[in-house]
Amino acid sequence: MLPDWGLDETFDRLAAYGIDALELRVRDNPPGDPAPSFWGRHAADVSPANFLDKVPAIRAAAARTGVRVCTLAPRLWPDKPKVVDAVLAGAYAIDPDAPPMVRLSPPGYDRARPYREQFAAVRRGIEGLLPRTRALDIKLLYEIHVGTVAMSAGRAHALLDGLDPETIGAIFDLPNMSRVALEDTRQSLDLLGPYLAYCHIGGSRPVAGAPDEHGQRQWSWEFCAPEEGIANIPQVVADLRAVGYDGYLTIEDFSTRDTDLKLREGTAYLRHLLEMT
């Protein structure tokens, strides 16, 4: 959510808001010179190709500000071996004693193909990566995300069940689950159990569109401030407390509001909820 800021500026501004850590994007900027955007060009420009070269600057910024890199967000999957090599080497170089967790990027769900075979293929992909990441003490993360084979906590648990929770966990992603499968959060968190590794806090809400040719109203989704979305964030934070979660709550606000405003208000909101629970 920080495409406009360079690497040092990102660390400095997060430190100014008292933020403890960040999830760092490690992806190629698109060709050409478009304006910075959430899923396009980022001024920090950390990619698999330059990651190891940028590790000294990342380590220096973390030491200077006290903001650690807790997670990496690449497009990591076994069919991209060069990305796997670069990201794992960079994660270990950032902190050999406590490397950042690494988000997976499995293939999206294809409605034209049988679901079970896609689900099994993603499970095999995860299993294939685990011996290597386990050797480096790097924890992988499956993000519960719209358009994947496991869009709910229930399906994510089924996907990961039986794997070592010390080496693979789930990202409890509220903006995505709000769109497709926001189950009762206490049930979801209890079900995930040791696989609950990380949490994205953000807002998403439906927007009514015009009816189609069959008279069916069309709906779309927009990002918004966490407290303005359909997820009950106070209840979610209380449920996280209740199950003993002590990991990071990452602000994931893709609304079009000013970035500094989003960080200032989002951080204050989460602190308030944590103090109340």
N, C-alpha and C positions, 0 to 999 in steps of 0.2 A: 504493500500500500504506500510505498515511499519512492516512487519512480523519479522524483525531481531532485533528490539529494545525492551528492557524491558520497563516497565511503566515509571519509572523515566527518563530513557534516551530519551524516546519519547517526554515527556514534555520539557525536557531541550533542545533538539535539535530544536524542533519547536520554542521555545522561541528565540533561537539564530538566527533564520531566520526571526524573527519579525512576526511570524504567530500568529493570535489572538485566534484561537480555533481549536478544532479537532473533528472529528467524531470517536467515540470510538467503536471498535468491541466488542460485548459481546456474544461470541459463544464458544462452547466447542472445545478444541483442539482435533484433531483426535487421536485415539489410536495408540500406538507404538511411535516411536521416529524418524519421518521423518524430513528432513531439513525444515526450515521455508519457507513458501510460501504464496502467496497472499491469497489463499482460503483454506489453510491448517493450519499448526501449526504457532502460533504467540508467540513470546517470552514474550509479555506482559501478556498473559494467563488470560484474563478477561472473565469469563463464567457466565451463570446464576447461577450455583452452588456456585461460590465464590464471586459473585458480591458485596453483602453486606459487606463481609469481607474486600474487597479491596476498598470500598468507602473512608475510612479514608486516605489511601495512595493517592487516586485520588484527594481528596479535598486538601491534603497537597501539592501535586505537582502543582495543579492549583493555589493555593495561593502563592507558591514559585516563579512560573514562569510567572503568569499572563495569562496563556493559559487556557481558559475555555473549558469544554466539552459542545459543542453546540448540539450534536446529538449522539444518540446511535444506533448501527447497530446490533441488535439481529436477531434471527429467530422467530419473534413474530407473532403469529396468535392464534385465539381462540381454535384451536385443541391442543394447547400446554399450558394448564393452569398453569403449574408450571413455565414455562418460562415467561408467562405474569406476574404472581405474583412477581417473582424475579426481572424482569427488571423494572417494575413500582415502586416497593419498592426502588430499587437502584437509579432510576432516581430522585425520590423525595428526597432521602437521600443526593444525591450529592448537590442539591440546592433547598430547599423547596420553596424559593421565585421565582425562575426562573428555573424550571427543564429542562434538555435537551430534545429536541424533540426526538421522537422514530420512527425509520423506521419499517414499516410493512414487513412481508414476506408472502404474500398470495400464494396460490397454483399456479403453472405454468399453462399456457394454454395447454390443451390436444387437439390435432388436431383430435382425434378420437371421440370426444364428441361435441354435439351442443354448439356453442359459447355462445348463449344468456343465457343458463342456468348456464354456468360457470361465466359469467359476473355478473349475478344476485346473485350468491352465494358469490362472493367476496364482492359485495356491502353489503349483509347481514352480512358478517363477520366484515366489518368495522363498520357498525351500531351497532353491538353487543358489540363492545369494547368501543364505545364513551362515554356511561354514566360513566363508571369507570375512564377513562382517564380525562374526563371533571372535575370530582370531585377532581382530583389531579392537575389540571391545566397543564396537560401534553399534548402536541400537537403531534398527530400522523402524519406520513408522508407516502404517497404512492409514491414509486419510479417508474418513467416512465422507464420501463426496458424491454429489449428483453426477449421474452418467457413468458410474462404475458398477462393478458386479456386486458391491456391498454398500448400499446407500443408507443403511440403517445400522444401529448398534447391534441389533440381532443378527443381521447378515455378516457384519464384521466379526462378531464373536465366532460364528460358524466358520468363517474363513480362516481364522487364526487358531481355533481351538486345537490343542495338542502340541502347538509349537512352544518353544521356550519363551516365556514373557520377559525374560531378561534381555532377549535379543530382538524381539519384535513386539510392537505395541500398536495401539490405535490412537488416531487423533480424533477427539470428540469435537466435530466441527459443526457448531450451531448454525451458521448461515446456510450451509449446504443441507443439513438435516431438516431445517425448517421448510425447505422447498419440497421435500419428497417423503420423509419418514421420521418426523420428530416424535418418537415414542415417549412414553412417560420417562422423564429423565432419571428418576431414582431407580426404576426398573432397569433402564439401560446401563447405568453406571454399576449397579450390582451385578448385572450379567457380564459386563466386560471384565470386572474384577481386576486381576493383575495386568490385563492387557490395556487398561486405561493409562496412557502414557503422556498425554498432552491435550491441550484444549484451545480451540480457537473461539473467541468471543466476538460476535458481530451481529448485525441486524439485517433481516431480510423480510420483505412483506409483499403480498400479492397486489397486483394492479389489474383492475377490470378493463377488458377491451371490448370491442364490438362483437356481436354474434357472427358466426360463420354462415355459410350457405345452408347449413342444416338447422340454424337457429341456436346452436350451441355457443354460449358465451366463451370467448377466449380470454385466458388469463396469462399474464406475464409476471415476472418478479423483479423487484428493484432492491438494491442495497440501501441501508439506512443506518442511523445511529443504533447501537445495541438496544437501548431502551425503547426504541420506536418500532422494533421488529415484532414478529409474532411469538418468538420464544420468550418465556418468562425468565429473564436473566436472574433476578433475585432468587427465584426457586432453584435455578440451575446451580448458582453459587452455594446455596444452602445444601443442596444435594451433594455437591462435590465435597463440602465440609463433612457431611454426614458419613460418606464412604471413606474418609481419611485421605483424600487426594491432596498431595503436597507438591505437585508439579507446577508448571508455568501456565498462566492464563494469558494468551496472546491476543492483543487487540487486532481484529481483522475487519477494518471498516473501509469498505470500498464505495462508500457514498461519495458524492461530488463536493462535499464540504471542504473547507480549507484544511490542509493537512495538520497544521499546528493546532487548530481548533479541535480536530478529531482526537489527536493525541492528548491534549490537555483535558478535554472533557471525558474522554474514554478512560484515561488513567484515574481521574478523580472519581468517576462513577464506580469503577471496580474497587478502588480503595474503600469507598463508602460501603459497598456491599460486604466486603471482607470484614470491615469493622463491625458490621451489624450481625454477622453470623458467628 
